[in-house]
C-alpha cells in the first residue's frame, strides 16, 4: 500500500490554515468504517479510508467539502447517497456504477466520486445537467492522491472555474454504463 502520510500531513496543514480544524467531525473508528463498507458491499479505497479514519468524517476539502461517510453532522452522507442512487436508478440509463462512491456534492446534481474499485482511486465527476447519461461521467483526476494534491495546492479545475477561467476539458469515463450493470 502506498504511503500517504506526507499527503495527510499537507491536508492537515491546509485544514489548520483554513481555520476549520476545531469544526471538523471526529474521525471514524475502524468499526464504523467496516460497517460502512459492509453496507456498501465493497471496501473503500485505502486513502479514502485513511481520510475518514485519521483526519475527520468529512467537512474538509475543496469548495463544498467532503461528505461525511456515515453518522455525520449534515444530512448528506456518502454511503446513503450511493445506496439511494444504486437503488433508485437501477435498470435505467442513469444507473449508478458499482463501487463509485460520491464524496463531495458540487451542487446542481453534480458529485465528485471515487472509483473504489480502481487501484489509484480514480476521481470522477458526475455531471448530469446536460441530460445525456452517456456524457455525464468524466475523469476528474487519475487518482485520489492527485485530486487531494490539487485541493492542497489550489490547482483543481474548481479553482479555475471560480476564477472565471476555462477549467479545461475532462475525458469522458467510458466505463460508467458497463459498471452500472454490475
N, C-alpha and C positions, 0 to 999 in steps of 0.2 A: 504494500500500500504506500502511495506517495506520502511524503512528509509535508503536511500543510501548516506546520507550526509557524513558519515565518509569515505566511499569509494571514493566519489567525491573529498574530501579533499586530500586523498592519491594520486589520479590521478593528481590533480593539483600540488602537491609537486613533483611528478615524472616528469611532464611536465617542471617545473622550473629546476629540476636537469638535465634534458636532454637539457636545454637551447633552447627550441623551443617555449616558450610562446609568444614571440614577432612575430613569424612567422605564428601563427595559424589564420585560418579564424575566423571571428566573429561567435558567437553562432547564431542560427536561432531564429527568432521570433516565438511566438506561432501560428501566422497566417501562416507562412511558413511551419511549421510542420503540421498544419491542412491541408494545400493544398497538401503536400506530402502524407499524409495519405489518402486523398480523391483520389489521383491518384493511389495509391497502392490498395485501396479497403479494407484496414484493418488498425487498429491502431498499432503504434509502441509499442514494449514492453516499459513499463514505464521508466525503467532505460536507455534504449537507447534514448528515447525522452529527458530525463534529460541531457544526454551527449551532444546531439545536441543542446539543448536549453539553457544549462547553461555553458558548457565548450567551445565548438567550433564545427564548421561544418566540422568535420574530421581533419586529419593532425596530430593526436597523436595516440599512441597505439603501439602494438608490431610490430617489423620489418618494414613492408611496410606502416603501419599506416592506421587508419580508413579512409574509403572513405567519401567524402562529401555526405550528404543526397541528397541535391539539390543545384543548384546555387553555387557550389564550384569553387575554382580556377583551379583544374585539370579537365580534360575532363571526367574522370570516376566518375559517380555519382551513388550512391546505387539505387535510385528509377529507373533511366534509365536502369541500368543493369538488375534489377529484371524484369521490364516490357518487355524488349527485350527478356530475357530468357524465360519468360512465353509465349510470342508470337511465337518466332522463333522455339521453340522445342515442342510446343503444339501438342498433338496427337502422339508423338513419344515416344520411350522407354527412351529418355533423357528429357522428360517433367519436367519442374521445379516445385517443390512443392509450393502450395499455402501458403502464409504467411511467407515464408523463405527468409529473406532479406539479400543479400550479404553486408557485412560491411567492408571487407578487402580483397584485391586481393593479394594472396601469390605469384602470378606469375604462369606461365605454366598452366593456366586454373583453378587453384585452388583458392577457396574462403573460407573465414571464414564467416559464416552466422548465423543470429539469427532467431530462430523459434519464431516469434512474436505471434503465437497462443498458445504457451506453457506458463504456469503460471510463470515459472522461467526464461524464455528466453533462452532455451537450445541453446548452440552454437554448430553448425555443421561445419564439414569440407567437402567441396565438392572437391573430387579428381578424376577427370575423366580420368587421363592419362593411367591407365591400360586398358581402353577401355570397361569396363563392367559396364553398367548402374546400375546393381543390387549390385555392390560393389563400388559405387562412393560416397556414403554418410556415414559419420562417426559422432559419437557423440564426439565432441572435449571436451566439458565441460557441466556438467549438468545444469549450469546456467550462464547467462551473468555476474553476480556478481563474481562468481568463476573465470571465464575467465579473467576478468579485474584484479582480485587479482593476478592471475598468471603474468599478464603484469607488475603490480606494483612491484612484488617481484622477477621478472626474473625467474619464475619457470615453464613456459609453455613448451610444447613439442618443440616449435620452438627454445627455448634456448638450450635444449639438442641436437637437430639436428645441430644447429650452432656450438656447441662444439664438434661435431663428435661422439656424444653418441647416443645410441638407444633411440628414443623418446618414446618407449613403444607402446603397442597396443591400438588402439581405437576400440570400438564396432561399428559394422555397425548400421546405423539408418534404421530400418526396415520400417518406415512409409513413406519413400520417394515415392514409387510407388503409394500408396493409396492417398497421399496428392497431387500428381501431377495431379490426375484425378479430384480433387475438382474444 
